[in-house]
Amino acid sequence: MNRDKQPYLSIVIPVYNEERRVKNLTQIIPYLKKQKYSWEVIVVNDGSTDKTETKLEQLKKKLKFEVISYIENRGKGVAVKSGMLKAVGKYRLFLDIDLSTPINEFDKFLPQIKKYDIVIGSRKMRGSNVVIRQPVIREILGRIFTFLSQKVLGVNISDFTCGFKCFSGKAAEEIFSKQTINGWGFDSEILYIGKSKRKSIKEMAVEWKNDPRTRVKFPNAIIYSLLELIKIKINSYRGLYK
């Protein structure tokens, strides 16, 4: 993979204390090797304190990917932003290392990424396939957050937090350079910025399965995310996204 030549697709994967799941790179990269387009993979190690960094170095000996690593844990929003702005692909996809949405779901995105600035996965559209559901309380809290994001931000999206989103290179540069949210509310912020910049957004039904080892801690994550929605509106009024 020659980074002097622009790859067609960049894949950004944020990780934090994922020593048991970074092995999923052995599913992601073989999938990419079968494709006709060029690609790059950037793994952002968000201050892991376990053996994640060691495991990544071991995997790099067999697989082709780049690692961005920093000492302090700064949040998923920072990790995704760092990777998306480091990436140079014509299109840039970020996804979760747990593969809650399998990498081959990108096949559905391919016909759409030339038509839209942003293509995002949704677990809530007709045609989506939720293989393993979240616990009921998490689903309820998730619906509440989605409702509030729609009303507070005025963005008509069915699923803000599905971690499978693709941006054109131009849209990624414009959006992530303005991102300010470090925590879980960053998904809502980047979609709000996209809308404010008149970027076209396409939702696609995807396969998804809940991972019981998720790092999202309810209800704290919901509370912080709601505060972040308020911050987004304040940022907008201050003109920080212009």
SEVOLUM-376657 format. One record per residue (C-alpha): residue in three letters; residue number from 1; x, y, z. Coordinates in nm, 3 decimals, m for minus. Example, Ala and Ser with C-alpha at 12.3 -4.5 7.8 and 13.67 -1.06 7.14 Angstrom:
BEGIN
rest_nr_east_north_up
ALA_1_1.230_m0.450_0.780
SER_2_1.367_m0.106_0.714
% end
This chain:
BEGIN
rest_nr_east_north_up
MET_1_0.000_0.000_0.000
ASN_2_0.163_0.326_m0.113
ARG_3_0.035_0.626_0.082
ASP_4_0.186_0.857_m0.180
LYS_5_m0.101_0.749_m0.404
GLN_6_m0.453_0.827_m0.288
PRO_7_m0.636_0.506_m0.193
TYR_8_m0.997_0.468_m0.292
LEU_9_m1.104_0.374_0.062
SER_10_m0.962_0.455_0.404
ILE_11_m1.086_0.258_0.704
VAL_12_m1.044_0.412_1.049
ILE_13_m1.079_0.192_1.357
PRO_14_m1.065_0.345_1.708
VAL_15_m0.955_0.108_1.986
TYR_16_m0.924_0.136_2.362
ASN_17_m0.818_m0.164_2.573
GLU_18_m0.913_m0.406_2.298
GLU_19_m0.640_m0.669_2.335
ARG_20_m0.898_m0.945_2.283
ARG_21_m1.067_m0.794_1.980
VAL_22_m0.789_m0.643_1.768
LYS_23_m0.760_m0.991_1.619
ASN_24_m1.069_m0.892_1.417
LEU_25_m0.827_m0.714_1.187
THR_26_m0.769_m1.062_1.045
GLN_27_m1.127_m1.044_0.913
ILE_28_m1.116_m0.682_0.794
ILE_29_m0.795_m0.687_0.590
PRO_30_m0.858_m1.017_0.405
TYR_31_m1.195_m0.869_0.300
LEU_32_m1.017_m0.561_0.164
LYS_33_m0.758_m0.770_m0.021
LYS_34_m1.039_m0.928_m0.222
GLN_35_m1.162_m0.590_m0.347
LYS_36_m1.064_m0.428_m0.677
TYR_37_m1.015_m0.083_m0.523
SER_38_m0.710_0.043_m0.333
TRP_39_m0.733_0.092_0.041
GLU_40_m0.560_0.181_0.368
VAL_41_m0.641_0.089_0.729
ILE_42_m0.564_0.322_1.019
VAL_43_m0.605_0.193_1.375
VAL_44_m0.614_0.464_1.642
ASN_45_m0.499_0.337_1.980
ASP_46_m0.670_0.571_2.224
GLY_47_m0.437_0.543_2.523
SER_48_m0.489_0.173_2.591
THR_49_m0.344_0.046_2.919
ASP_50_m0.367_m0.327_2.844
LYS_51_m0.179_m0.524_2.576
THR_52_m0.358_m0.362_2.281
GLU_53_m0.048_m0.185_2.151
THR_54_0.162_m0.502_2.176
LYS_55_m0.104_m0.705_1.994
LEU_56_m0.123_m0.442_1.718
GLU_57_0.254_m0.452_1.668
GLN_58_0.237_m0.831_1.640
LEU_59_m0.044_m0.815_1.385
LYS_60_0.139_m0.551_1.180
LYS_61_0.404_m0.809_1.098
LYS_62_0.143_m1.009_0.903
LEU_63_m0.111_m0.747_0.799
LYS_64_m0.080_m0.406_0.635
PHE_65_m0.216_m0.124_0.848
GLU_66_m0.103_0.194_1.017
VAL_67_m0.126_0.271_1.389
ILE_68_m0.178_0.608_1.553
SER_69_m0.111_0.576_1.925
TYR_70_m0.110_0.822_2.213
ILE_71_m0.059_0.773_2.585
GLU_72_m0.367_0.939_2.735
ASN_73_m0.719_0.809_2.678
ARG_74_m0.898_1.101_2.514
GLY_75_m1.231_0.952_2.402
LYS_76_m1.375_0.784_2.095
GLY_77_m1.457_1.117_1.934
VAL_78_m1.092_1.222_1.941
ALA_79_m0.978_0.883_1.813
VAL_80_m1.214_0.889_1.515
LYS_81_m1.130_1.251_1.436
SER_82_m0.756_1.179_1.446
GLY_83_m0.794_0.885_1.210
MET_84_m1.031_1.054_0.967
LEU_85_m0.805_1.359_0.932
LYS_86_m0.495_1.141_0.896
ALA_87_m0.664_0.933_0.626
VAL_88_m0.617_1.030_0.262
GLY_89_m0.874_0.806_0.094
LYS_90_m1.125_0.931_m0.161
TYR_91_m1.382_0.779_0.076
ARG_92_m1.335_0.727_0.449
LEU_93_m1.520_0.474_0.661
PHE_94_m1.498_0.438_1.036
LEU_95_m1.614_0.124_1.214
ASP_96_m1.587_m0.052_1.549
ILE_97_m1.331_m0.323_1.614
ASP_98_m1.601_m0.550_1.761
LEU_99_m1.748_m0.574_1.409
SER_100_m2.098_m0.522_1.546
THR_101_m2.161_m0.428_1.185
PRO_102_m1.964_m0.678_0.973
ILE_103_m1.712_m0.529_0.730
ASN_104_m1.884_m0.692_0.431
GLU_105_m2.183_m0.463_0.490
PHE_106_m1.972_m0.205_0.308
ASP_107_m2.074_m0.386_m0.011
LYS_108_m2.413_m0.218_0.032
PHE_109_m2.248_0.123_0.059
LEU_110_m2.043_0.101_m0.259
PRO_111_m2.324_0.192_m0.504
GLN_112_m2.421_0.489_m0.285
ILE_113_m2.094_0.659_m0.188
LYS_114_m2.060_0.828_m0.526
LYS_115_m2.410_0.972_m0.495
TYR_116_m2.396_1.108_m0.140
ASP_117_m2.146_1.297_0.074
ILE_118_m2.220_1.077_0.378
VAL_119_m2.353_0.720_0.393
ILE_120_m2.431_0.578_0.737
GLY_121_m2.550_0.246_0.873
SER_122_m2.881_0.219_1.054
ARG_123_m3.016_m0.051_1.283
LYS_124_m3.363_0.102_1.282
MET_125_m3.460_0.119_0.917
ARG_126_m3.677_m0.138_0.747
GLY_127_m3.450_m0.407_0.611
SER_128_m3.196_m0.388_0.893
ASN_129_m3.102_m0.715_1.057
VAL_130_m3.042_m0.696_1.432
VAL_131_m2.897_m1.039_1.505
ILE_132_m2.847_m0.982_1.879
ARG_133_m3.052_m0.709_2.042
GLN_134_m2.946_m0.480_2.323
PRO_135_m3.104_m0.520_2.667
VAL_136_m3.445_m0.351_2.678
ILE_137_m3.336_m0.063_2.900
ARG_138_m3.053_0.023_2.662
GLU_139_m3.287_0.017_2.365
ILE_140_m3.525_0.254_2.545
LEU_141_m3.248_0.494_2.643
GLY_142_m3.114_0.479_2.288
ARG_143_m3.452_0.573_2.149
ILE_144_m3.474_0.864_2.390
PHE_145_m3.132_0.988_2.281
THR_146_m3.226_0.954_1.914
PHE_147_m3.550_1.148_1.972
LEU_148_m3.369_1.427_2.155
SER_149_m3.096_1.444_1.890
GLN_150_m3.361_1.479_1.621
LYS_151_m3.549_1.751_1.808
VAL_152_m3.256_1.945_1.953
LEU_153_m3.039_1.935_1.642
GLY_154_m3.308_1.921_1.376
VAL_155_m3.142_1.627_1.198
ASN_156_m3.384_1.366_1.069
ILE_157_m3.173_1.054_1.118
SER_158_m3.309_0.724_1.249
ASP_159_m2.984_0.601_1.406
PHE_160_m2.716_0.846_1.519
THR_161_m2.488_0.606_1.701
CYS_162_m2.439_0.308_1.470
GLY_163_m2.061_0.295_1.439
PHE_164_m2.046_0.239_1.064
LYS_165_m2.023_0.567_0.873
CYS_166_m1.861_0.662_0.542
PHE_167_m1.769_1.012_0.420
SER_168_m1.629_1.146_0.098
GLY_169_m1.278_1.277_0.151
LYS_170_m1.393_1.637_0.104
ALA_171_m1.683_1.597_0.349
ALA_172_m1.454_1.432_0.604
GLU_173_m1.207_1.721_0.589
GLU_174_m1.480_1.982_0.628
ILE_175_m1.667_1.802_0.905
PHE_176_m1.400_1.648_1.127
SER_177_m1.186_1.962_1.123
LYS_178_m1.478_2.134_1.302
GLN_179_m1.559_1.849_1.545
THR_180_m1.528_1.942_1.915
ILE_181_m1.699_1.655_2.103
ASN_182_m1.460_1.398_2.247
GLY_183_m1.715_1.153_2.392
TRP_184_m2.004_0.943_2.264
GLY_185_m2.202_1.246_2.145
PHE_186_m1.956_1.301_1.862
ASP_187_m2.178_1.101_1.623
SER_188_m2.456_1.353_1.663
GLU_189_m2.214_1.642_1.623
ILE_190_m2.060_1.524_1.297
LEU_191_m2.403_1.461_1.145
TYR_192_m2.520_1.804_1.262
ILE_193_m2.212_1.965_1.106
GLY_194_m2.276_1.769_0.788
LYS_195_m2.632_1.897_0.770
SER_196_m2.525_2.255_0.847
LYS_197_m2.280_2.236_0.558
ARG_198_m2.554_2.101_0.332
LYS_199_m2.395_1.763_0.285
SER_200_m2.620_1.491_0.145
ILE_201_m2.676_1.205_0.389
LYS_202_m2.796_0.854_0.303
GLU_203_m2.898_0.598_0.565
MET_204_m2.858_0.231_0.480
ALA_205_m3.010_m0.064_0.665
VAL_206_m2.731_m0.288_0.794
GLU_207_m2.676_m0.607_0.989
TRP_208_m2.586_m0.543_1.351
LYS_209_m2.534_m0.745_1.667
ASN_210_m2.496_m0.624_2.023
ASP_211_m2.169_m0.703_2.197
PRO_212_m2.225_m0.746_2.573
ARG_213_m1.867_m0.626_2.631
THR_214_m1.951_m0.279_2.500
ARG_215_m1.770_0.011_2.665
VAL_216_m2.078_0.232_2.657
LYS_217_m2.185_0.269_3.020
PHE_218_m2.552_0.344_3.074
PRO_219_m2.701_0.564_3.204
ASN_220_m2.387_0.781_3.239
ALA_221_m2.320_0.777_2.865
ILE_222_m2.673_0.900_2.795
ILE_223_m2.645_1.181_3.050
TYR_224_m2.310_1.298_2.913
SER_225_m2.437_1.271_2.557
LEU_226_m2.740_1.487_2.637
LEU_227_m2.508_1.751_2.781
GLU_228_m2.307_1.726_2.460
LEU_229_m2.620_1.795_2.255
ILE_230_m2.651_2.122_2.442
LYS_231_m2.285_2.195_2.375
ILE_232_m2.343_2.136_2.003
LYS_233_m2.622_2.392_1.996
ILE_234_m2.408_2.643_2.187
ASN_235_m2.121_2.584_1.944
SER_236_m2.359_2.644_1.656
TYR_237_m2.486_2.971_1.801
ARG_238_m2.124_3.079_1.849
GLY_239_m2.051_3.006_1.486
LEU_240_m1.785_2.744_1.555
TYR_241_m1.902_2.521_1.271
LYS_242_m1.884_2.787_1.001
% end
